[in-house]
Amino acid sequence: QAEALLDSIESVATDSGVLSDCKAQRMYLYLDKSEYKKAEQCMRQLMSLRHDYQSGPVEHTWIARIKHARGDVEGAKREIDTAWAMVRDAVDKTYITNAVYRMVKEDGNYQRACVYADSLMRYQAEATSESFRQSVVTAQRDYYNSEAKKEGTAKARMQRLAVIVIIICLVILVAVASVHQFRIHVKDNLIESKMNEILV
């Protein structure tokens, strides 16, 4: 469904920014499905759309996963080291740690994968907190700018602000629930691996 949606957008899109965003999303899908040849092809198309584009931490994690899939472990490690050297915020940390987690898991090292999963959840929480603070500041600024242009009762202002806070809280709850499910999935994989080792 996601690929079909991207196909439909790309078929009508003419703006290079929209097309590059579609290519980036498509590459995420391929990486998550371990379709690395398609991901590499998509990355080349993406870079051709982004003229004079300077690679950042996220792009280096893409390259790391593709190199790792080819068996170039040292090359993948160098890309990850480069990505860490360029970290700007918790979102970058999340991308990098997620890439390392997936590569370690693909190698069958579930013990290390759990360690990275814990780090990933910590960075996800940090990124969510940063996004929450930014959302609150933006919401408050937009709200007061809007109120400055028109008259309104104190009750109406409080109601609107309450709605904004509720929406932000819902976003946080969804993010926390997703992280919790992710951790359960990782732990289940580790337990399954250990049980298989015992049975063998």
Secondary structure, DSSP 8 states (H G I E B T S, - for coil): -HHHHHHHHHHH---HHHHHHHHHHHHHHHHHTT-HHHHHHHHHHHHHHSTT----HHHHHHHHHHHHHHT-HHHHHHHHHHHHHT--SHHHHHHHHHHHHHHHHHTT-HHHHHHHHHHHHHHHHHHHHHHHHHHHHHHHHHHHHHHHHS---HHHHHHHHHHHHHHHHHHHHHHHHHHHHHHHHHHHHHHHHHHHHHH-
